[in-house]
Amino acid sequence: MAIKKEDYLHWRTSSVTKEMTEGVAEAATQIVQSLVTRSESNPMYDQYQRGYLRGVQAALEWEPEFILEEGELPDD
Protein backbone atom coordinates (compact mmCIF):
# COMPACT_ATOMS: atom_id res chain seq x y z
CA MET A 1 0.00 0.00 0.00
CA ALA A 2 1.51 3.31 -1.04
CA ILE A 3 0.98 6.36 1.15
CA LYS A 4 2.10 9.97 1.15
CA LYS A 5 5.45 10.52 2.81
CA GLU A 6 3.89 13.36 4.82
CA ASP A 7 1.31 10.96 6.28
CA TYR A 8 4.00 8.41 7.17
CA LEU A 9 6.16 11.05 8.88
CA HIS A 10 3.13 12.26 10.85
CA TRP A 11 2.45 8.71 12.02
CA ARG A 12 6.13 8.02 12.74
CA THR A 13 6.52 11.12 14.93
CA SER A 14 3.24 10.73 16.84
CA SER A 15 3.45 10.17 20.59
CA VAL A 16 1.56 6.87 20.30
CA THR A 17 4.01 5.49 17.73
CA LYS A 18 6.98 6.66 19.78
CA GLU A 19 5.57 4.96 22.89
CA MET A 20 5.02 1.73 20.97
CA THR A 21 8.49 1.68 19.41
CA GLU A 22 10.12 2.43 22.77
CA GLY A 23 8.24 -0.48 24.35
CA VAL A 24 9.20 -2.87 21.56
CA ALA A 25 12.83 -1.72 21.66
CA GLU A 26 12.92 -2.24 25.45
CA ALA A 27 11.55 -5.78 25.06
CA ALA A 28 14.21 -6.50 22.43
CA THR A 29 16.93 -5.16 24.73
CA GLN A 30 15.78 -7.49 27.49
CA ILE A 31 15.94 -10.47 25.13
CA VAL A 32 19.46 -9.56 24.03
CA GLN A 33 20.54 -9.22 27.66
CA SER A 34 19.10 -12.63 28.51
CA LEU A 35 20.89 -14.23 25.52
CA VAL A 36 24.22 -12.69 26.52
CA THR A 37 24.08 -13.24 30.26
CA ARG A 38 22.46 -16.69 30.50
CA SER A 39 24.87 -19.26 31.94
CA GLU A 40 23.46 -22.23 30.02
CA SER A 41 22.77 -22.41 26.32
CA ASN A 42 19.44 -23.52 24.90
CA PRO A 43 20.02 -23.64 21.12
CA MET A 44 16.38 -24.04 20.05
CA TYR A 45 15.13 -21.24 22.31
CA ASP A 46 18.11 -19.05 21.42
CA GLN A 47 17.34 -19.48 17.71
CA TYR A 48 13.70 -18.59 18.34
CA GLN A 49 14.76 -15.44 20.21
CA ARG A 50 17.14 -14.44 17.39
CA GLY A 51 14.31 -14.81 14.88
CA TYR A 52 12.06 -12.72 17.11
CA LEU A 53 14.72 -10.01 17.27
CA ARG A 54 15.05 -9.98 13.47
CA GLY A 55 11.30 -9.53 13.19
CA VAL A 56 11.34 -6.69 15.71
CA GLN A 57 14.17 -5.00 13.85
CA ALA A 58 12.32 -5.31 10.54
CA ALA A 59 9.16 -3.84 12.08
CA LEU A 60 11.02 -0.91 13.64
CA GLU A 61 12.82 -0.11 10.37
CA TRP A 62 9.79 -0.57 8.08
CA GLU A 63 8.91 2.14 5.60
CA PRO A 64 6.06 1.91 3.09
CA GLU A 65 6.17 2.66 -0.60
CA PHE A 66 5.52 6.38 -0.93
CA ILE A 67 3.19 8.14 -3.36
CA LEU A 68 5.09 10.90 -5.12
CA GLU A 69 3.46 14.30 -5.27
CA GLU A 70 3.45 16.13 -8.59
CA GLY A 71 6.99 17.31 -9.39
CA GLU A 72 8.51 15.37 -6.46
CA LEU A 73 11.56 13.19 -7.08
CA PRO A 74 11.99 9.85 -5.32
CA ASP A 75 14.44 9.62 -2.39
CA ASP A 76 17.38 7.33 -3.07
N, C-alpha and C positions, 0 to 999 in steps of 0.2 A: 504494500500500500504506500503510495507516494503522498507526502504531505509537504506543506510549505515549511521552509527552514525556520521562518519566524515563529510558526506554531510549535515546532520542535523545541526551539530555544526557550520559548515561554514555558513549556512543560518541564524542560530540563532544569530550569532555574527556579521552579516553584518550590515553596517550602515543603509541600507534601512529598515531592520527588526527592528533595534533598534528605528528608527524614528517612525515607525508604532506602535510599542508597547508602546512607550512613549505617542503618541497621543491618543491611545485607553485608556491607564491608566489615562490620564488627563481627558478625557471625563467621565470615571467612577467616578473619584474623584468629579467632578462637580455634578454628579447625587447624590452621597452620601451626599454631602453638602446640596443640595436642599431638600433631604428627611429629614435631621436632622434639618435644620433651618426653614423650612416652618411653618408658624403659624397655618394653617388650614390643616387638613387631607383630603386626597382624596383617599380612600381605593383602588378603581379600578386602578387608575393611579399609586399609590404607589406599588401595586402588579406587575403591568407591569414593572415598573422601577427595582424592585427586580429581576424579571425574566431576564431582560436585563443584569443586573449586574452579575448574575450567568452565563449567556452565555459569557460575556466578560471574566470572570475569567476562564472559561473552555477553551476559545480560547487562552488566555495568558499562560496557564499551559500545553497546548497540547504537547504531544510528540508522534511521530509515532512508529510503530513496527520497530525494527531495524534488519537489515540483519547482521548475525554474520559472521565475517571473519574466515577463517580457523584457528583453534586453540584458538579462542576467546571464553571466557565464558560470559554468559549473566550477566548483572548488576541486582542485586536484591535490 
